[in-house]
Amino acid sequence: MVPLALTMGDPAGIGPEITRAAWARLRQGRPFVLLADPALFPEGRVVASAAEASSVFAEALPILPVKLAAAVVPGQPDSENAAAVIASIERATRLTEAGETAAVVTNPISKATLYGAGFAYPGHTEYLAALTHTRLPVMMLAAPALRVVPITIHVSIRAALDLLTPELIVATSRVTAASLRAHFGIARPRLAMAGLNPHAGEAGAMGDEEGRLIQPAIDRLRAEGIDVSGPWPPDTMFTSRARPQYDVAMCMYHDQALIPLKTLDMDGGVNVTLGLPIIRTSPDHGTAFGIAGQGIADPASLIAAITLAAELAHRKETSRC
């Protein structure tokens, strides 16, 4: 099988230890190749190409070397290593674009550390979009119990209100629906559109954005044949009774989407970037510098990200047959 590409993330975070744990748990499954400094992984084996990963994966963690500039101290990020962290992401992307790897799985990065080294992007999603010349990348968080898409992402609440338009809602929903059909095998995705205000505005009494911004977007999407319901009151749409009625919740801002997802399944949540020409997943947590190097980090979310990437890659491969 064509292997997945796993980036190293911030080497001072929990990435190295959850990577080891994920390889130990998944070593009989679809192989992945790690783009990292071999000095951090004594159980690893340097390979000359991604293609070699399959032959060694059951016995050793395959590594395509990306050398770090400075020694790693767990819990102490170093901007001198930022260039290697960025290079790991870029190389994984290029390998996947070329078909040498089947998907990209990204370990957590420290955005602040990268910003200090001149990184010009808000995060992974935007950088991957730039690398692949994608106009509108869409961040979806997926767990067995819930999928969510924040329509505005890494901006303040005040900025989100300025960014939110019917056009953005429509464009994000189109990408989401198309990706659920193409990659998740959902023939007719059901999108639930969240309201912005309490009680979805209470017919304008608590805000007019539902009628002014959200309902026009819903009407346009329905006219295109996309199954959209709402606007839903945000405080009830994530209950156990409500969730079976839709395939993805379209949310107006970051925390409206991520709070319910992480509350329901922090360990099983996976970040999936929709709209890219490649498959990309990531664990739904950060670098956790406070516990790095202590051997207590839970690898469940990275395992879920690798597993989902393998499933999406398999569906993509079999659809070509």
N, C-alpha and C positions, 0 to 999 in steps of 0.2 A: 504493500500500500504506500501511496505517496504520504510522507510524514507531514505533521503539522509543524509550524514554526513557533517556538516559545521564546519571547523576549526576556531579558534578565530583570527588567525593572530597576528600581534603585537597589544597588547591592547592599546598602546599609540597612535596608528594611527587612521584612520577613520573606521577601521573594526567594532567596536562596533556600531557606528551610522548607517552605511550602512546595518548592519545586522538587526537592529531594523526596518529600513525602508523596507528592503526586506521582512521580516516576515509580516509586516503590509500589504504590497501589495499582498503577495502570500499566505496568511493564509487560503484561500479557496482551494488551489491547493495541489499538492503533498507535504507531510510534510517533514521537515528536522529537524534534531536534532543538536544542537550546542554544541561543546566541548569547554567549557570556564569556567571562574570563575563566578559563579552566582551573586557575589557581583556587577558585572558590569551591570547586566540586571534585574532591578526591575520588568520588565514586564515578566520575565521568570518564569519557573516552573521546579524545579529539578525532573528528572525522574531517575528511577533505572536502566532502560535498554532502548535501542533504540526502542524496540517494543512498549513502552508506548507513543512514540512521536505522533503517529497517533491519539490517543484518546484525546490529549490535545492541538494539534497544532492550531486548530481554535480559541481557547480561550487564549492560553499562549504560549510563546516561550519555547519549551522543551530544557532542558539543562542537559547534562551529565557533572558533575563537573570536572574541571581541575583547581586546586587552584594555584593562583599566589603567588610568594614569596614576592613581594613588592607592595606598593600602586601605583596606576596608575595615572600619571599626563598627560593629553592629550598633545601631541606634544613633550613629553620628554621620549624617549625610555630608558628602563632600562635593562641592561644585566642580572640583577638578575631574571628577568622574562623569560629569554631565555629558560630555561629548561621546563617551562610550555608550551611555544609556540611550542617547538619541540614535547613534549608529546602529545599535541593536534593533531598534524599531524600524529604521529605514531598510536595513538589510533583510529583515523578515518580510517586509512589505514587497520588496523587489523579488525575493525568492518566490513569493506566492503569486505575484503578477506573472512571473515567468513559468509557473506551473511546476516548479521544483518542490514546492511545499503546497499543501492543500488549503491551509487556512493560517491565520495569525492569531495567536493567543498572547495577550500582553500581561506581564506581571505589573504590579502597581508601581507607579513613579511618584516622586515628590515634585510637584509642580513648582513649588517655591525654590527648590534647589536648581531646577532647570532654568527658571526665570533668572536666577542669579548669574547664570552662564550665558544669558542672551537668548534663551528659547522664546520664540515669538508667538507661541500658540497657547490658547487656554488649557489644552490638555491633549490626550491621545486622539480623541475624536477629530478635532480640528486639524491636527498634524497629519493624520492618516488621510483626511480629505484633501489636504494640500498635496501630499505625495501622489495621490491617485487622481488628482484633478476632478474631484467630486464637488459639485456645486452645493448640494444640500445633504450632508450626512445627518442621519437620524439616530439618536441614542435610544435604544430600547433595553429595559431591564426585564429579565425573564426568570421566573421561577415556576415550579409545577403548579402553584396555586394562582398565579397572577402574572400578566405581562403589562408593563406600563411604558408609555412614551411621554417624556416631558417636551412640550413644544418649544418652550424657551428653556435654556439649560443653565450654564454657569454664569449667571448674571444676578444682580440684586433684584429684589422684588420690585423696586421702583423702576429699574431698567426693563424688567420683564413686561411691565404694563405698557411701556413705550414701544417695545418690540412686537407685542402681540397684535396681529392683524388678521383679517379673514384670509388674505393671501398666504400668510405663513401657516395658518391652520390647515388650509387646503393642501398646500404643497407637502407639508409634513405627513398628513394623512394619506396622500397618494403614495408616497414612498413606503409608508408602513403597510398599507394594504397590498401593494405589489410585492413587497418582500415576504409577507406572510404567505402569499400564494406561491411564490417562486421557491422559497427556501424552507418554509415550515409545512408545506403541503396542505394548507388550509384553502380549500377551493373558493369559498366566499367568506372572507374574514368579516367579523362583526366588530365594529369600532364603537366604543362608548365614549362620548365626548363629555368631559367634565365641565361643569360651570366654573367660573372664576370666583364668584362671590358666595357668601353664605346662602344656603337654600337656592343655589343657582340664580341669585338675584331677586327672588320672590317677586317675579313679574315687574321688575324695575324698582321695587321699593328699597332694595339693598345694593343697587348698582345696575348700570345699564349695559355692561359689556356683553352679557348673554344675548340681548336682543340686537345690539349694535355690531358685535364682532363675531360671536360664536354661532348664532343661528344662521346668519347668511352663509357662513362656511359650510355648515351642515347641509343647507339647501343646495349649494353648489355640488357638494360631494354626492348627495343622493341623486341629483340630476345626471351625474356621471355613472350611476349604477353601483356606487359604493354603499355598503350597508352600514349606516351610521345612526346611532340613537343618541338622544340627549337634547339639550344639556342636562346632565345628571347633577343633582346636589352632591357636592364632593364628600359630605359627611356620611352618606349612606351607600355610595356606589361601590365601596370596597368590602361590604359585608359578605358573609358566606352565602346569603340568599341572592345577592346581586351579581356576584362574580360569574356564575355559570351562564349569565345572559349575554356575555360578550367574550371576544378573544383577546382584546387589548383595550386598555384604558388610555385615552388620549388626554393628557393633563396639561394645564396651562403654564405651570412653572415647576422647577426642579423638585422642591420638597413635597409638593402635592402628589408627585409620582413616587418619589423614593421613600417617603416615610411609610406608607402602607406596605410597599414591597419588602422593605427591610424589617418591618415589624412582623410580617407574616413568615419570612424565610430569609434571615440574614445570611445563613450559611449556604443556602442553595441558590441564591440570586446570581445571575450572570448578566454582564453588560454586553450587549450585542450592537454593533454599529451597522445600521441598515443604510442602503443606498450606495455603498461602496461596490466597486467591481470585484472585490475579494471578500472572503469571509473573515470577520474579526470578532473575537469574544474576549472577555476579561473577567476576572473575579470582581465581585461587587464590594470591594473594600479597599482601603488604602495601604500605605507602607507599614503602619503600626510600629513606628520606631521605638515606642515605649516597651515593647516586648521582644524586639528583634534579638536574635542570638540566644534566646533562652530555651528554645526547643518546645515552646508551648503554643505556637501559632497553629490555628486550625486550617488545614489545607482544603476543607470541603468546598469552598467557593471556587478555588482554582481547579479542583478536580471536576466540578460541575461545568466550568468554562471549557476545559479540554474535552470533556465528554460531549457537550453540546456542539463544539466546533467539529468534532469527528462525525457527529450525526448529520450536521448540515453539509459537510463535505461529501459524505456518503450519498445523501439525497441529490446533491448537485452532480456527482459522478454518475449515478444510476440514471438520472434524467437524460443524460447524453446518449445512453445506450439505446 
